[in-house]
């Protein structure tokens, strides 16, 4: 009986000590959801075909320009010349809420006997503004095939 009482008292003391220790310990930190930002493209209206991260509307990212890092979106496509091209959209931060924008296209490879039609490029420049959004929309991929342009025609 005496041994059992000692065990019960010891278990009770251990439990009380654990409760006090947990009271003094801060609660575990919640994993914060990463913010989202809508990138709005502002470019002059001009003729051309653009293979853009903005092809389906505004782009979505998980950071603004405050980190000072350049961002490049790339879209691959097979052009009518049969060659595989890459369109690149380079964003250079000028403020937390603004980037300069530069769009360029370049051939990556051509099948035997084909020549890239470099006269068909459509460069353009502009700016991108950054707008925080409250939801968790999917991020716009940095690298992707332009929809419907992944195969030779």
N, C-alpha and C positions, 0 to 999 in steps of 0.2 A: 504494500500500500504506500509506503513511504517513497519507494522508488518511482511509482506511478505519479505521485503528487509532484515529485521533483521534475519528472519529464514534462508534465503538464505546465508547471511553472516556467521551465526553460523554454518551452515552445511559445508560451504566452509572451515572455520577455523578448524573444527573437522577433516575433510578429510585431510587437510594439516598436521595437527598434527599426524595423523595416518600414513601418508606417511613418515614423518620424523622418527617416532618411528620404522617403519619397516626397514628404511635405517640403523639405528644404531644397529638393532638386527641381529645376524649372521643368515645365511640361515639354515634351518633345516638340520640336519645331515642325510646323506643317510645311510640306513642300509647296512652294508658291507656284501657281500657274504662270507660265511665261506670257508676257504681254504680247499683243498683236498690234500691228500698224498697217494701215492701208496706204499704199503708195499710189498717188495720182500722177499720171503722166501729162505733161503740158508741152506739146510740140506744135510747130506750125503745120497747117494743113498743106499737104503736098501730094502729088501723084506718086504712086509706087505701091509695091506689095511688101508688107513688113511682117516678119516672123518674130513676134514679140511675146514677152512674158505678159504683156497687157492684152493679148489677143482675145481673151474671154472676159475682159473688164479690168478693174484695178488689181494690181498685184498685192499680195499680203506677205508680210515679213514679221520676224520676231524681234527686231531691233530698229532703232532710229539712227540718225546720222551722228549722234553724240559720241560714238566710239571712234570716229575719225577713219573708219575703214572703208575702202572702196568695195563696191559690190558689183559683180558681173553676172548677168543672166545670159545664158547661151541656149539657142534653139538650133537644132540640126534639121536639115531638110535636103531632099533630092530635088534639084531644080529641073526645069524643062530641058536643060543641056545634058541631062543624065548624070551630072556631077553631084557629089555630096558637098553641101555648103554648111557654113555655120554663121548664124547671125548673133552678134554679141551686143549687149546693152550694158554699157558701163556707167555706173552711178558713182559720182565722186561727192562726198559730203562737203557742204559749205556751211551748214548749221545743223542742229539736231533735227530740224523740221524741213530741211531742203537739201537736194542733191542736184548737181549738174548731170545731164543725160547725154550720152553719145551712142548712137546706133551705127554699126558697121556690119558688112557681110563680106565673107571671104570663102573661096573654095578650099575644101579639105582634101578631096580626092576626086579623080575622074576614072571611069572605066577605060580600058584600052580603046584608043581611037577617038575618044571624046575630048573636047577642049572646053574649059570653063568659059562661060560668057561673062567676062568681067565688066563688059559695058552695060550690063543690066543691074548693077548695084544701085541701091537707093539709100545713101547715107542721110541721116538727119540728127539734129541736136535740139536740145530743149532743157527742161528741168522737171524734177519730180518733187512733189510735196508729200510730207509725211503726216499722217493723221492717226492718233491712237484710236483703237476700236475696243469695245468692251467684250466682244465674244472671242471664241477660239476657232475661227475659220481655219481651214487647212492652209498651210504655207504654200506659196507659189514656188515650184522647184527651180533651183538655180540652173540646172541642165535638163533639157528634155527635147524630144523630137517635136517639131511643129506638127500639129494635128493634121492628118491627111496627106502629109508630105514625107512620109518615112520610106516610101518605095519608089522605084524607078517607074516612070510613066511610059 
